[in-house]
Amino acid sequence: MGIYITHCSAKKNDSLKHTGKKVTPDKLYTATPTQRFMNKCKGRKVKWVIFSDLYGVWFPNVEHEWYEKDPNTVTENEFRKLLKDFEQKLGDYDEIYFYHNPGRFHPLYKRLLKETKLKDKITLFSHLKEIV
């Protein structure tokens, strides 16, 4: 059983800012690459998640509030929590496909993929046509 994942984006639906309203990730993230990833996964009917710098692994049926968390501000303690969350939520999957832009792949996500116990299950990909 496999799952597709990509990291969050700084571009979010600002109409939700300071409202306290909780939404699913497809309603929050507005960056074009993130929207394309989510839409492709939905169209292909595959399991997918977003990796949030604040919430960790975020499934498409879970709702969270608008937030601001720059990956550059993730502390060591926060990183450890994100890593544990990643491993707990994705540990049962045989294959984890991580969608990324190699030229814009933040060191936080590189570190996560390097340090996780699940690294042998992870395949990086950079073209949406690879979602099957």
TORMI-697481 format. One line per 2 residues: number of its first residue (from 0); their letters; for each residue x, y, z of N, C-alpha, C. Coordinates in Angstrom, 3 decimals, padded with zeros to 6 digits. Each point is the difference from the previous one (the first is absolute). Layout:
// residues N
NUM	a	X:Y:Z:X:Y:Z:X:Y:Z ~ ...
//
This chain:
// residues 132
0	mg	000.855:-001.187:000.000:-000.855:001.187:000.000:000.897:001.245:000.000 ~ -000.252:000.898:-000.931:000.814:001.192:-000.128:-000.774:001.272:000.300
2	iy	000.761:001.079:000.204:-000.591:001.315:000.254:000.897:001.062:-000.618 ~ -000.623:001.056:-000.473:000.708:001.134:-000.586:000.013:001.154:000.998
4	it	001.126:000.704:000.024:000.154:001.104:000.945:000.760:001.134:-000.673 ~ -000.311:001.209:000.404:000.822:001.150:-000.358:000.024:000.933:001.204
6	hc	000.931:000.924:-000.019:000.102:000.953:001.107:-001.000:001.136:-000.179 ~ -000.244:000.707:001.080:-000.942:001.118:-000.007:000.568:001.178:-000.787
8	sa	-000.782:001.044:-000.102:000.444:001.202:-000.705:-000.279:001.239:000.837 ~ 000.756:001.038:-000.261:-000.210:001.272:000.697:-001.277:000.681:-000.475
10	kk	-000.384:-000.246:-001.254:-001.211:000.625:-000.544:-001.226:-000.731:000.528 ~ -000.812:000.760:000.724:-001.201:-000.571:000.598:-001.185:000.925:-000.264
12	nd	-001.181:-000.533:000.235:-001.225:000.770:-000.178:-000.097:001.026:001.130 ~ 000.383:001.229:-000.301:000.047:001.040:001.032:-001.364:000.412:000.525
14	sl	-001.068:-000.371:-000.702:-001.337:000.327:000.513:-000.286:-000.796:001.282 ~ 000.782:-001.044:000.252:-000.182:-000.820:001.212:000.828:000.510:001.176
16	kh	000.901:000.911:-000.273:000.906:000.518:001.022:-000.778:000.655:001.142 ~ 000.351:-000.364:001.223:-000.605:000.565:001.224:-001.491:-000.290:000.143
18	tg	-000.527:-000.961:-000.758:-001.428:-000.313:000.127:-000.232:-001.128:000.997 ~ 001.042:-000.806:000.236:-000.168:-001.161:000.868:-000.696:-001.150:-000.695
20	kk	-000.378:000.208:-001.262:-000.694:-001.040:-000.752:000.984:-001.108:-000.381 ~ -000.434:-001.228:000.195:000.826:-001.147:-000.363:-000.425:-000.516:-001.371
22	vt	001.001:-000.318:-000.827:-000.256:-000.489:-001.351:000.957:-001.144:-000.327 ~ -000.316:-000.709:-001.069:000.873:-001.054:-000.502:001.161:000.637:-000.778
24	pd	001.087:-000.747:-000.222:001.165:000.606:-000.668:-000.279:000.532:-001.397 ~ -000.917:-000.632:-000.727:-000.292:000.475:-001.357:-000.699:001.355:-000.003
26	kl	-000.586:000.370:001.129:-000.647:001.317:000.121:000.971:001.065:000.518 ~ 001.079:-000.454:000.668:000.947:000.946:000.595:001.120:000.392:-000.961
28	yt	000.657:-000.985:-000.575:001.172:000.281:-000.824:-000.403:000.435:-001.402 ~ 000.519:001.145:-000.431:-000.390:000.550:-001.297:001.125:000.014:-001.019
30	at	001.204:-000.354:000.389:001.123:-000.008:-000.949:-000.319:-000.956:-001.148 ~ 000.289:000.431:-001.212:-000.335:-000.786:-001.188:000.572:-001.420:000.041
32	pt	001.288:-000.200:000.321:000.517:-001.379:000.016:-000.719:-000.890:001.029 ~ -000.347:000.556:001.134:-000.688:-000.765:001.043:-001.418:-000.337:-000.448
34	qr	-000.688:000.961:-000.594:-001.351:-000.248:-000.512:000.025:-001.060:-001.107 ~ 000.971:000.099:-000.882:000.106:-000.985:-001.087:000.236:-001.400:000.562
36	fm	000.877:-000.094:001.009:000.269:-001.290:000.639:-001.289:-000.582:000.595 ~ -000.711:000.802:000.785:-001.219:-000.492:000.653:-001.050:-000.406:-001.038
38	nk	-000.175:000.821:-001.022:-000.996:-000.299:-001.035:000.357:-001.254:-000.793 ~ 001.278:-000.190:-000.295:000.430:-001.192:-000.726:-000.261:-001.249:000.850
40	ck	000.316:000.078:001.284:-000.240:-001.138:000.897:-001.490:-000.316:000.093 ~ -000.818:001.029:000.112:-001.454:-000.203:000.062:-000.488:-000.642:-001.299
42	gr	000.476:000.517:-001.122:-000.413:-000.517:-001.301:000.398:-001.453:-000.196 ~ 001.133:-000.363:000.518:000.497:-001.380:-000.121:-000.536:-000.896:001.122
44	kv	-000.690:000.630:000.957:-000.567:-000.734:001.144:001.073:-000.770:000.778 ~ 001.112:000.699:000.265:001.071:-000.588:000.805:000.032:000.675:001.367
46	kw	000.569:-000.683:000.971:000.134:000.579:001.343:001.087:001.052:-000.033 ~ -000.269:001.122:000.691:000.970:001.089:000.024:-000.063:000.756:001.316
48	vi	001.091:000.689:000.296:000.096:000.848:001.190:000.902:001.189:-000.322 ~ -000.097:000.984:000.864:000.890:001.156:-000.047:000.873:-000.049:001.246
50	fs	001.275:000.328:-000.150:000.859:000.120:001.173:000.050:001.467:000.390 ~ -000.597:000.318:001.139:-000.076:001.369:000.500:001.132:000.253:000.992
52	dl	000.610:001.175:-000.109:001.075:000.378:000.922:-000.500:000.155:001.435 ~ -001.303:000.155:000.165:-000.580:000.136:001.333:-000.724:-001.270:000.437
54	yg	-000.849:-000.525:-000.870:-000.869:-001.119:000.376:000.584:-001.381:-000.295 ~ 001.082:-000.067:-000.763:000.553:-001.292:-000.387:-000.791:-000.586:-001.160
56	vw	-000.195:-001.320:000.017:-000.725:-000.670:-001.074:-001.480:000.348:000.113 ~ -000.523:000.606:-001.069:-001.376:000.511:000.001:-000.805:-000.729:-001.064
58	fp	-000.903:-000.866:000.456:-000.863:-000.760:-000.908:-001.097:000.895:-000.569 ~ -000.486:-000.308:-001.206:-000.951:000.871:-000.695:-001.366:000.136:000.659
60	nv	-000.338:-000.878:000.930:-001.302:000.091:000.673:000.086:000.695:001.355 ~ 001.197:000.430:000.388:000.210:000.652:001.294:-000.030:001.517:-000.196
62	eh	-000.599:000.691:000.954:-000.089:001.460:-000.082:000.901:000.664:001.037 ~ 000.683:001.053:-000.442:000.839:000.817:000.883:-000.254:001.470:-000.321
64	ew	000.404:000.849:000.915:-000.115:001.448:-000.201:001.155:000.508:-000.874 ~ -000.237:001.180:-000.598:001.054:000.719:-000.721:001.161:000.196:000.954
66	ye	001.210:-000.083:-000.510:001.174:000.180:000.855:001.142:000.598:-000.800 ~ 000.980:000.477:000.709:001.233:000.495:-000.614:001.154:-000.686:000.715
68	kd	000.760:-000.806:-000.745:001.173:-000.671:000.572:001.029:-000.166:-001.104 ~ 001.037:000.797:000.076:001.083:-000.062:-000.969:000.884:-001.203:000.346
70	pn	000.354:-000.833:-000.987:000.859:-001.149:000.325:001.340:000.412:000.608 ~ 000.429:001.232:-000.263:001.252:000.494:000.586:-000.109:000.217:001.505
72	tv	-001.232:000.045:000.514:-000.186:000.273:001.434:-000.281:-001.262:000.813 ~ 000.032:-001.167:-000.634:-000.251:-001.252:000.713:001.175:-000.272:000.934
74	te	-000.295:-000.112:001.288:001.035:-000.256:000.998:000.377:-001.486:000.003 ~ 001.046:-000.331:000.695:000.419:-001.404:000.102:-001.095:-000.840:000.648
76	ne	-000.605:000.531:001.055:-001.076:-000.713:000.683:-001.199:-000.198:-000.939 ~ -000.356:001.042:-000.742:-001.103:-000.102:-000.964:000.335:-001.008:-001.092
78	fr	001.253:-000.008:-000.456:000.401:-000.954:-001.028:-000.187:-001.431:000.501 ~ 000.410:-000.258:001.227:-000.133:-001.353:000.575:-001.471:-000.419:000.029
80	kl	-000.889:000.931:000.344:-001.437:-000.296:000.027:-000.527:-000.264:-001.412 ~ 000.446:000.785:-000.965:-000.415:-000.188:-001.391:000.484:-001.353:-000.530
82	lk	001.215:-000.357:000.351:000.566:-001.277:-000.429:-000.786:-001.161:000.596 ~ -000.305:000.092:001.285:-000.772:-001.057:000.671:-001.398:-000.119:-000.621
84	df	-000.634:001.144:-000.265:-001.323:000.026:-000.618:000.051:-000.655:-001.384 ~ 001.011:000.347:-000.777:000.191:-000.559:-001.345:000.085:-001.522:000.071
86	eq	000.811:-000.502:000.915:000.202:-001.441:000.117:-001.244:-000.720:000.518 ~ -000.691:000.613:000.943:-001.209:-000.631:000.540:-001.115:-000.062:-001.037
88	kl	-000.223:001.090:-000.699:-001.128:000.065:-000.933:000.250:-000.717:-001.317 ~ 001.263:-000.124:-000.405:000.292:-000.608:-001.298:000.683:-001.367:000.118
90	gd	000.231:-000.451:001.211:000.724:-001.246:000.226:-000.651:-001.238:-000.591 ~ -001.305:-000.015:-000.127:-000.701:-001.178:-000.522:-000.002:-000.083:-001.524
92	yd	000.465:001.049:-000.662:000.026:-000.005:-001.467:001.269:-000.696:-000.498 ~ -000.160:-000.781:-001.071:001.132:-000.709:-000.592:000.861:000.932:-000.847
94	ei	-000.669:000.958:-000.637:000.699:000.933:-000.876:-000.500:001.420:000.257 ~ 000.944:000.933:000.071:-000.317:001.413:000.222:000.640:000.768:-001.154
96	yf	-000.838:000.663:-000.796:000.478:000.740:-001.163:-000.028:001.491:000.330 ~ 001.179:000.617:000.046:000.114:001.401:000.428:000.207:000.892:-001.217
98	yh	-001.023:000.811:-000.280:000.046:000.947:-001.124:000.758:001.246:000.426 ~ 000.984:000.399:-000.813:000.799:001.177:000.347:000.576:000.647:-001.251
100	np	000.405:001.232:000.174:000.733:000.724:-001.033:001.460:-000.030:000.437 ~ 000.856:-000.731:-000.708:001.393:-000.138:000.437:000.717:001.341:000.206
102	gr	-000.354:001.002:-000.771:000.648:001.299:000.119:-000.502:000.837:001.171 ~ -001.104:-000.424:000.607:-000.592:000.776:001.092:-000.369:-000.908:001.176
104	fh	000.799:-001.001:000.232:-000.287:-000.959:001.064:000.699:000.457:001.266 ~ -000.783:000.461:000.950:000.539:000.600:001.217:000.837:-001.011:000.789
106	pl	001.084:000.461:000.613:000.844:-000.890:000.821:-000.766:-000.734:001.113 ~ -001.071:000.586:000.501:-000.798:-000.672:001.036:-000.552:-001.323:-000.520
108	yk	-000.518:-000.001:-001.218:-000.590:-001.210:-000.566:001.085:-001.007:-000.384 ~ 001.140:000.512:-000.485:001.132:-000.892:-000.289:000.432:-000.711:001.282
110	rl	000.071:000.761:001.091:000.413:-000.578:001.276:-001.022:-001.027:000.486 ~ -001.268:000.333:-000.121:-001.058:-000.919:000.405:000.155:-001.338:-000.728
112	lk	000.204:000.049:-001.315:000.101:-001.213:-000.795:001.298:-000.757:000.276 ~ 001.020:000.717:000.418:001.287:-000.632:000.329:-000.065:-000.704:001.355
114	et	-000.696:000.606:000.956:000.006:-000.506:001.372:-001.134:-000.965:000.343 ~ -001.029:-000.058:-000.832:-001.117:-000.871:000.327:000.371:-001.477:-000.109
116	kl	-000.599:-000.790:000.862:000.164:-001.461:-000.049:-000.673:-000.572:-001.251 ~ -000.836:000.797:-000.633:-000.762:-000.455:-001.170:000.721:000.274:-001.314
118	kd	001.242:000.470:000.046:000.682:000.462:-001.221:000.070:-001.051:-001.103 ~ 000.034:-001.270:000.369:000.065:-001.052:-001.018:-001.325:-000.168:-000.754
120	ki	-001.067:000.573:000.523:-001.316:-000.090:-000.640:-000.283:001.215:-000.894 ~ 000.865:001.007:000.057:-000.276:001.290:-000.649:000.638:000.084:-001.377
122	tl	-000.811:000.431:-000.960:000.468:000.277:-001.353:-000.313:001.458:-000.297 ~ 001.010:000.760:-000.382:-000.209:001.390:-000.398:-000.418:000.035:-001.472
124	fs	-000.928:000.899:-000.317:-000.374:000.204:-001.398:-000.310:001.469:-000.218 ~ 000.120:000.445:-001.236:-000.179:001.430:-000.267:-000.928:000.297:-001.181
126	hl	-000.685:-001.018:-000.503:-000.941:000.216:-001.107:-001.356:-000.602:000.360 ~ -001.038:000.802:-000.109:-001.341:-000.469:000.381:-000.471:-001.193:-000.821
128	ke	000.544:-000.156:-001.200:-000.389:-001.148:-000.823:000.400:-001.331:000.652 ~ 000.863:000.078:001.014:000.435:-001.203:000.703:-001.018:-000.460:001.043
130	iv	-001.034:000.776:000.219:-001.086:-000.419:000.907:-000.903:-000.924:-000.790 ~ -000.026:-001.268:000.398:-000.772:-001.002:-000.756:-000.956:-000.782:000.893
//
